[in-house]
């Protein structure tokens, strides 16, 4: 019965459709008339800093919280009217580790499988790539696992019922770089199974691993596109500036009369100039007057983080 309803009711190309979602907590507005569409089978990133509204959006998508206004449909089903059906089609991994700390790895995943009326053995094919890495520790309590192992257990539990849509709210926060890389490798392999993956992160470098992204800040969507398109739309020539005096370079560059923007990126400053005709020699001469030595200035390609900062500057 569910399968016939599933294929009859909605078009296959749109997995998530959000229309004018608004959510507030008293006087604090978390989401401001958010609208976006996510295609089936893509990895879609919600990219933004803490407090930008990502978790509120994910809780609404996961049918755990109601929006104040607007509509959301997943696989053509309404998150309010059809929440019982949708919960059988969704896998949800919240930002905070929420499995039972006193249960073992095996007990946790068996519990989740039983909640969906299945077994680990019956669904092992979809989770084996991930679960096999922690299965040797199946008798260890979840609370005693490392951050990377907790992440893999939580993902295994979210996948054990073969969901059509996987919602991952900041899954790599607090995880070491090696585990982060492994995790994204797992997501790429899951995508090949035509699972729609919606993932939020505050790590800008993870944006390039998504098919498309939405940049979100203060409850507003600032841009929706592929990472390459967002980067290609950066409006100015961008320069990386480096000197031997790391402590004063940012202040000195921001005091320069022709500076449009200047932000720290590691040991460099990413710089844009207000003038259409600009030579690096002019900036170098200014920095030399300020006592800087070992000056290196080179044109560089914008990153997602550069674009995010530029969009925030335009908004303000």
N, C-alpha and C positions, 0 to 999 in steps of 0.2 A: 504493500500500500504506500509506504513512504517513498519507494523508488519511483512509482508512477506519478505521485504528486511532485516529486523533485524535478523530473524532466518536463513535466507539463507546465509548471508554474513560472519558470524564469528563464531568461536567455543565458546561455552558457558563457558569454564573453565577459560579463561583469560579475565579479565576485563580491565586491563591497561598493555600495552606493550610499554616500552620506550627503544629506541635503540640509543646509542651514542649521546645524546643530549648535545649540547654545546651552552652556552649563555654568551655573554660579553657585558659590557657597556663601550665602549671606551677601556681603558687599564685595566679595572677591569673585571676579569673573574668570573662570578657568578656560572656557571655550567661547569664542565670539563668532557665531554664525559660520561654522566650519562646513565647507562643502568639498568633496573630492570623490573620485571613482578609482577603484583598484581592479585591474584585470585579473581574470583567472590565470593561475599558473605563474604569476610574477612574484619577485621579491620586492616588496614596497617598503621603503624606509620612512619613518616619521623621525625627523632629525631636529633636535633642539636641546637647549640647556635644561637643567633642573628648574621646575616651576613653570615650564612653558605650556603645560596642558596635556602632555603625552599620556600620562597615566589615567587622567579623567576620560580621555578619548578611548583608551583601551578598555576601560571598565564598561563603558557604554557598548562598545563592540562585542564584548564578552557576555552581554546580557546581565551584568551584575549591578548596573546602575542606570537610572532613567535620566535622559536629558530633559532640560526644562522646556525645550521646544525643538522643532526639526524632526527629521525622519532618518532612520538608518535601515537598510536592507542588506542582508547577507545571503548570497545565493538566491536572491529573489524573495526571501522571507523576511518579514518584519521582526526587528529585534524585540519588540514589545508583545505583539500578538502571537508570534510563532516561536517564542523563546525556548519552549520545551523541545521542539524539533531541532532548533538550531544548536542546542547544547550537545546534541549527539553528533553534530557535524564540525564542532569547533574544538581545537586544542588551544589551551590558554596557559601561558607560563608567566606569572606575575614577576614584577621586578624583585621583590623580596622572596628569598627561599621560603616556601610555604608548605613543604612536605612534613610528614611526622618525624621529628628529630629522634624519637625513641624507638621508632621502627627501623628494621634493617632495610637495606637496599631492596632485597627481594620482597619483603613484606609490603613496602610502599608500592612497588609497581604491580604486585598482585592485587592490592586493594583497589588501585585505579582501574585495572582491567575488569575486576568484578563489578565495579560501579556502572560500567558500560555493558555488562552482560557478556563479557568475552574472557579470554585467558591470554596470558603471555605467550603460551605455545602457539595459539591460533594466530596471533598477530606478530610473531617473532620476525617475520620477513621484513616488516617495515621498520622495526626498531633495532635489528641486529647490528647495523653499522655503528650505532651509538651505544646500545646496551652491552654489546660484547666487550667494550672497553672497561666497563665497571663490573661486569658479571663476576670476575674473579674475587670481587669484594662484596658479594651479595649478602654475606652474613654480617657485614659491618653496619652499625647504626648510622643513619643518615646524618645525624648531628656530628659525627666524627669524620665526615668526608672533607676533602679539600674543596676549595671554591670551584675548581674545574670539574671535579667529580660530582659535586652537587648540581652543577649546571647540566651535566649529561644525564643524571638521574631525573631531574625535573623535565628535561626535554623528552626522555623516554616515556615518562608518565603522561605527558601531553600528547604523545603520538600513539599510545598503545591501542586506541580505538579507531585508528585510521581516519583522522579528521580531514575534511576538505579544505579548511582554512586553519592556519596556525598563527596564533597571536602571541608575540613575544615582546614583553614589555621590559626594555633595558636588560636583556639577558646576559650581557657581557660586563656589566658594571662590577668593578671590584675583582675581576678575573685577570690572571696574568696574561701577558701578550701571547705566549705560546698557545694557551687554552683558547684565547680569543680567535686566533688564526684557525685552530682546529674546528672551533664551533662554526665559523663561517664556511669552512669546507663541507661540514655536515649539511648546512642549509642549501648549498649549491646542489648537493646530491639529492636532497629532499625535493627540490624544485623539479628535478627530472621525473618525479612521480606525479607531476601536475598538481602538487599541493600549493595553494596560494599562501604565501608567507608575508605577514605584516609584522615588521620589527621596528621598535623604537630604540634610539640610542642618543647619548650626548656626545659620543665620539665621532667627530667629523670625518675622520679617516675611514670609518666604516660606511659612509654614504656612498663611496665609489663602488662598493660591493653590491649595491642594490640595482635593480633594473630601472626603477624610478624612485624619486624621493619627494617628500613634502617638507619644506623648511618651516618650522613653527617657532613662534616667539610670542610670549604674552597672550596665548590663546588665539593668535592669528596665523593663518597660513600665508607665508610671504612668497613662496614660489613652489610650483609643482612641475617637475620635468625629469628627464634623465640627468644623471650627474654630469655627463659630458656637455649637454646643452646648457645647463646652469653655469658651468665654468666658462663655456665659450661666450656667454652673454656678459661676462665681466666688462664693465664699460670703459676701463682705462688701461693704459700700459702700466704694468706692475714691475717694480724693481726690488731686488733684495739688497740690503745695505748692511755692511758689517765693518766694524772698526775694532781696534784693540781696547777701546774704552767702552765696555758693555754697560757701565753704570749710568753714563750721562747721554748716550747716543739718542735714546728715545726722546728725552726732554729737549735736546738740542734740535733734533729734526722737527719736532712738533712746533718749535719756535721759529722755524724757517718760514719766511713770508709766502713762499709758493707751495707749501705743503697742503695737499688735499686730504690725505689720510696717512697715518703711520701707526703700525701695530707690531708688537713683538711676536716673532715666530722663532722659537728656540733662541739661538745666538744671533739671529738676524732681525732686521726690521723690514717689513713689507711696506713699500712706499709708493704713493701716487702723487703726481704733480698737478697743479691747477692749470698749467700752461699747455697749449697744444704743441708748441715747439719747445722741446726740453732736451738738454744734453746732460749726461751724467757728470761732465766736467764742472758744471756750475754748482751742483750739489757737493761734489768733492771739494771744490775750492772753499765753499762755506764751512764744511766740516773741518778742513785744515785750519781755517781761521779760529775755530773753536778749540783747537789743540788736539784733534783726533789724528791718530796715525794708523798705519796698516789698513787703509780704507779700501774696501772692495765693493763695487756697485755693479750689478748685472741685472739684465732683464730676466724675469722669471714668469712662469705660468701660474695663473691663479689657482687656488685650491677651493674646495667647497667652503672651507672656513673663511677664506677671503670674501667669497660671495655672500656668505651669511652676514659677515660684519658690514659689508657694503649695503645690503638690504636693510639692516638695522639702522644704518646711518641715514638712508633715504627716508625711512619711516619716522625717525626722530626729527 
